[in-house]
């Protein structure tokens, strides 16, 4: 298994040690699982193929095309 060295601030290392002691069997297991989780979270791509979004965008754009001017002088007749 490959190994590497990592420099952490004292605060981050203290947080890591506390997490490793409370949630994992060893620091090695904690490091491996936390790094794997971070990589997985980083590689997530958001797929937003909801057709309702396009419909709403179109409706919002059309709303301004069909709206009458509320400040029209023609409406101010007495």
Secondary structure, DSSP 4 states (H G I P E B T S, - for coil): ---------HHHHHHHHHHHHHH-SSHHHHHHHHHHHHHHHHT-------HHHHHHHHHHHHHHHH---TT-GGGG--
